[in-house]
Amino acid sequence: MMEKLILHEDARSGNCYKIRLTAALLGIPIERRNYDIMKGETRAREFLDTVNANGRIPVLQVGDRFLPESNAACWYLAEGSELIPGGRFARADMLRWMFFEQYNHEPNVATLRFWYYFIGEQNLSDAQRAQVPAKRAGGEAALALMDEHLGINAFMAGPSASLADIALYAYTHVCEAGGFRLRDRHHICAWLDRIAALPGYVAMV
């Protein structure tokens, strides 16, 4: 029997949503504890001392152990399930797209969503404003690569949905809040519909 699971999260975060969506698709019950990152609640001493010394969410609590990093938590939940492909190459290909999400996609797409939607363009610092063009270009490149890949593949890694799809879905489906246009990415839009149609799917908020 799996130990009690508690997700320490801010429900507005795509990284937190990945874990909730993984659990929902697998029918795994998970308790949720919410923190407001805009109020600095993950920087409080109690959180740093007991949940994550890095001061970040999400953190999946497994019994009395704590597992930071969203994709690691998704792997923990999904190991042995249909969300992780069975073949050695297929698993590596899935991990390839999960690494792509954290290195190429999330730092650009998710960051601009946070800056524009939660902080507000008028409140950006000079340093943040200077980074916008590079992040915009990086995000567009990531989305273009995904759209091309999905033009010949129904899912990101293999013939069915995997953790690669969950990892990339989280911030892609809300990317317009960061100023990216989805309507021009027809293959991505069709893929988003396929993910939302999966049994057990739950919306972000």
C-alpha positions as CSV (number, residue, x, y, z in Angstrom):
1,M,0.0,0.0,0.0
2,M,1.3,3.5,-0.9
3,E,2.1,5.7,2.0
4,K,0.0,8.8,2.6
5,L,0.7,11.5,0.0
6,I,0.5,15.2,0.7
7,L,1.2,17.7,-2.1
8,H,2.6,21.0,-0.8
9,E,1.6,23.4,-3.6
10,D,0.4,26.7,-4.9
11,A,-2.6,25.7,-7.1
12,R,-1.8,28.3,-9.7
13,S,1.6,26.7,-10.5
14,G,1.9,24.5,-13.5
15,N,4.6,22.5,-11.8
16,C,2.2,21.7,-9.0
17,Y,-0.5,20.9,-11.5
18,K,1.7,18.3,-13.1
19,I,1.6,16.2,-9.9
20,R,-2.2,16.7,-9.4
21,L,-2.8,15.7,-13.0
22,T,-0.6,12.6,-12.8
23,A,-2.3,11.5,-9.6
24,A,-5.8,12.1,-11.1
25,L,-5.1,10.1,-14.2
26,L,-3.8,7.2,-12.1
27,G,-6.7,7.4,-9.6
28,I,-4.2,8.1,-6.7
29,P,-5.7,10.0,-3.7
30,I,-3.5,12.9,-2.7
31,E,-4.0,15.5,0.1
32,R,-3.2,19.1,-0.8
33,R,-1.7,21.9,1.3
34,N,-1.7,25.3,-0.3
35,Y,0.9,28.0,0.0
36,D,0.8,31.5,-1.5
37,I,4.1,32.1,-3.2
38,M,3.2,35.7,-3.9
39,K,3.1,36.2,-0.1
40,G,6.4,34.4,0.4
41,E,4.9,31.6,2.4
42,T,7.4,29.0,1.1
43,R,10.2,31.2,2.5
44,A,8.8,31.0,6.1
45,R,11.2,29.3,8.6
46,E,8.8,26.5,9.3
47,F,8.5,25.6,5.6
48,L,12.3,25.8,5.1
49,D,12.9,23.6,8.2
50,T,10.3,20.9,7.6
51,V,9.3,20.8,3.9
52,N,12.0,22.1,1.6
53,A,15.2,24.0,2.5
54,N,15.3,25.3,-1.0
55,G,12.1,27.3,-0.3
56,R,10.3,26.1,-3.4
57,I,7.2,24.1,-4.3
58,P,5.9,21.7,-5.4
59,V,7.0,19.1,-2.8
60,L,5.4,15.7,-2.6
61,Q,5.4,14.4,0.9
62,V,5.5,10.6,1.0
63,G,4.8,9.5,4.6
64,D,7.4,11.5,6.5
65,R,9.7,12.0,3.5
66,F,9.7,14.9,1.2
67,L,10.3,14.8,-2.6
68,P,10.9,18.2,-4.3
69,E,11.0,18.7,-8.1
70,S,7.8,18.2,-10.0
71,N,9.0,15.7,-12.6
72,A,10.6,13.6,-9.9
73,A,7.3,13.5,-8.0
74,C,5.4,12.6,-11.2
75,W,7.8,9.7,-11.8
76,Y,7.3,8.5,-8.2
77,L,3.6,8.4,-8.7
78,A,3.6,6.9,-12.1
79,E,6.3,4.2,-11.8
80,G,4.9,0.9,-12.9
81,S,1.9,2.5,-14.6
82,E,1.0,3.1,-18.3
83,L,2.2,6.7,-18.0
84,I,5.8,5.3,-18.2
85,P,6.5,3.4,-21.4
86,G,7.8,-0.2,-21.1
87,G,10.6,-0.2,-23.6
88,R,14.1,1.1,-22.7
89,F,14.3,3.5,-25.6
90,A,10.8,4.7,-25.1
91,R,11.4,5.5,-21.5
92,A,14.6,7.4,-22.4
93,D,12.7,9.3,-25.1
94,M,10.0,10.2,-22.5
95,L,12.8,11.5,-20.2
96,R,14.2,13.5,-23.1
97,W,11.0,15.5,-23.5
98,M,10.8,15.9,-19.7
99,F,14.3,17.4,-19.7
100,F,13.4,19.5,-22.6
101,E,10.4,20.8,-20.6
102,Q,12.6,21.9,-17.7
103,Y,15.5,23.3,-19.8
104,N,13.9,24.8,-22.9
105,H,10.2,25.2,-22.3
106,E,9.4,26.0,-18.6
107,P,12.1,28.7,-18.1
108,N,10.7,30.7,-21.0
109,V,7.0,29.8,-21.3
110,A,6.2,29.5,-17.6
111,T,8.4,32.5,-16.6
112,L,6.6,34.9,-19.0
113,R,3.2,33.6,-17.8
114,F,4.3,34.4,-14.2
115,W,5.7,37.8,-15.1
116,Y,2.8,39.0,-17.2
117,Y,-0.2,37.3,-15.5
118,F,0.8,37.5,-11.8
119,I,3.4,40.3,-11.5
120,G,2.0,42.4,-14.3
121,E,4.0,44.0,-17.1
122,Q,3.9,47.4,-15.5
123,N,5.6,46.0,-12.4
124,L,8.5,44.2,-14.0
125,S,12.0,45.3,-13.0
126,D,14.5,46.6,-15.6
127,A,16.3,43.3,-15.4
128,Q,13.2,41.3,-16.1
129,R,12.2,43.6,-19.0
130,A,15.7,43.0,-20.5
131,Q,15.2,39.3,-20.4
132,V,11.7,39.3,-22.1
133,P,12.9,39.2,-25.8
134,A,15.2,36.2,-25.2
135,K,12.5,34.4,-23.2
136,R,10.0,35.1,-25.9
137,A,12.2,33.7,-28.6
138,G,13.1,30.7,-26.5
139,G,9.4,30.0,-25.8
140,E,8.4,30.3,-29.4
141,A,11.2,28.0,-30.4
142,A,10.1,25.4,-27.9
143,L,6.5,25.6,-29.0
144,A,7.4,25.4,-32.7
145,L,9.4,22.2,-32.0
146,M,6.5,20.7,-30.2
147,D,4.1,21.6,-32.9
148,E,6.3,20.1,-35.6
149,H,6.7,16.9,-33.5
150,L,3.0,16.6,-32.8
151,G,2.3,17.0,-36.5
152,I,3.5,13.4,-37.0
153,N,2.9,12.0,-33.5
154,A,-0.3,11.9,-31.4
155,F,1.7,12.2,-28.2
156,M,5.2,13.4,-27.2
157,A,6.7,10.0,-26.5
158,G,5.1,6.9,-28.0
159,P,1.6,6.1,-29.2
160,S,-0.1,6.9,-25.9
161,A,0.1,9.6,-23.2
162,S,3.1,9.5,-20.9
163,L,4.7,11.7,-18.3
164,A,6.3,13.7,-21.1
165,D,2.8,14.9,-22.2
166,I,1.8,15.8,-18.6
167,A,5.1,17.7,-18.0
168,L,4.6,19.7,-21.2
169,Y,0.8,20.1,-21.0
170,A,0.9,22.0,-17.7
171,Y,2.4,25.3,-18.9
172,T,1.6,24.9,-22.6
173,H,-2.2,25.0,-22.1
174,V,-2.0,28.3,-20.2
175,C,0.8,29.8,-22.3
176,E,-1.4,32.5,-23.8
177,A,-1.3,34.2,-20.3
178,G,2.4,34.9,-21.1
179,G,1.6,36.3,-24.5
180,F,2.1,33.2,-26.7
181,R,-0.5,32.4,-29.4
182,L,-1.9,28.9,-29.4
183,R,-4.3,29.4,-32.3
184,D,-1.4,29.3,-34.8
185,R,-0.1,25.9,-33.4
186,H,-2.8,23.6,-34.8
187,H,-1.0,20.4,-33.9
188,I,-0.5,21.5,-30.3
189,C,-4.2,22.5,-30.0
190,A,-5.3,19.1,-31.2
191,W,-2.9,17.5,-28.7
192,L,-4.2,19.7,-25.8
193,D,-7.7,18.3,-26.7
194,R,-6.4,14.8,-26.5
195,I,-4.9,15.3,-23.1
196,A,-8.1,17.0,-21.8
197,A,-10.1,13.9,-23.0
198,L,-8.0,11.4,-21.0
199,P,-10.0,9.5,-18.4
200,G,-9.5,11.0,-15.0
201,Y,-8.4,14.4,-16.3
202,V,-8.7,17.3,-13.9
203,A,-8.4,21.0,-14.8
204,M,-5.7,23.2,-13.4
205,V,-7.9,25.4,-11.2
